[in-house]
Amino acid sequence: MYAIAEIDVARRAEVLALPKLAILEARAESSVLRISAENKIVKLSIKTGIAAVTPTGTDFEIIAGLTDGESADRCGPRRIQRRLGG
């Protein structure tokens, strides 16, 4: 006999969040990619907070590095490569 349960350990409203696919992680640092007005890839360092499992995947709270209104590519580096012809 077993059970599956979901337990909320933290909950925040009105946060800036991105899907896990959009976040790059290397050497304990997180970053996102964006395409500048000059059509160049820009890598921005970010700090993530709590994660939330959603029906479409996992979203991470962004607590530093991006502000509301700034955009980051939500589909990750492979999509950016295709958009730039790489």
C-alpha positions as CSV (number, residue, x, y, z in Angstrom):
1,M,0.0,0.0,0.0
2,Y,1.3,3.5,-0.8
3,A,0.1,7.0,-1.3
4,I,1.2,10.0,-3.4
5,A,0.8,13.4,-1.8
6,E,1.6,17.0,-2.7
7,I,2.7,19.2,0.1
8,D,3.1,23.0,-0.2
9,V,6.1,24.1,1.8
10,A,6.0,27.7,0.5
11,R,3.7,29.8,-1.5
12,R,4.1,33.2,-3.0
13,A,1.8,35.3,-5.1
14,E,2.7,37.7,-7.9
15,V,6.3,36.5,-8.6
16,L,8.4,36.6,-11.7
17,A,8.9,33.0,-12.8
18,L,10.4,31.1,-15.8
19,P,10.1,27.5,-16.8
20,K,13.1,25.2,-16.0
21,L,13.7,24.8,-19.8
22,A,14.6,28.6,-20.0
23,I,17.2,28.5,-17.2
24,L,20.8,27.5,-17.8
25,E,22.7,26.1,-14.9
26,A,26.5,25.7,-14.7
27,R,28.8,25.6,-11.7
28,A,26.1,26.4,-9.3
29,E,25.2,29.6,-11.2
30,S,21.9,30.2,-13.1
31,S,21.4,32.4,-16.1
32,V,19.0,33.0,-19.0
33,L,19.4,34.0,-22.6
34,R,17.7,36.8,-24.4
35,I,18.0,38.3,-27.9
36,S,19.0,41.9,-27.9
37,A,17.6,44.6,-30.2
38,E,20.8,44.1,-32.3
39,N,19.8,40.4,-32.7
40,K,22.6,39.2,-30.5
41,I,22.4,36.6,-27.7
42,V,22.9,38.1,-24.3
43,K,23.4,35.9,-21.2
44,L,22.1,37.3,-17.9
45,S,23.0,35.9,-14.5
46,I,20.0,35.3,-12.3
47,K,19.2,34.0,-8.9
48,T,16.3,31.6,-8.5
49,G,14.0,31.1,-5.6
50,I,11.4,28.4,-5.0
51,A,10.2,26.0,-7.6
52,A,6.6,25.2,-8.5
53,V,5.5,22.1,-10.3
54,T,2.8,23.0,-12.8
55,P,0.8,20.9,-15.3
56,T,3.3,22.0,-18.0
57,G,6.5,21.4,-16.1
58,T,8.5,23.2,-13.3
59,D,8.7,26.9,-13.0
60,F,11.3,28.7,-10.9
61,E,10.9,32.0,-9.1
62,I,13.4,34.7,-10.3
63,I,14.5,36.7,-7.3
64,A,17.4,38.6,-8.9
65,G,18.8,39.4,-12.4
66,L,15.5,40.1,-14.2
67,T,12.8,42.6,-13.5
68,D,9.2,42.6,-14.4
69,G,8.9,43.7,-18.0
70,E,12.2,42.4,-19.1
71,S,12.0,39.4,-21.3
72,A,14.0,36.2,-21.5
73,D,13.6,33.4,-24.0
74,R,11.2,31.1,-22.3
75,C,12.0,28.1,-24.5
76,G,15.7,27.7,-23.9
77,P,18.9,27.9,-25.9
78,R,18.0,25.4,-28.7
79,R,15.1,27.7,-29.8
80,I,17.4,30.7,-29.8
81,Q,19.9,28.8,-32.0
82,R,17.2,28.0,-34.5
83,R,15.9,31.7,-34.5
84,L,19.5,32.9,-35.3
85,G,20.1,30.3,-37.9
86,G,22.5,28.2,-35.8
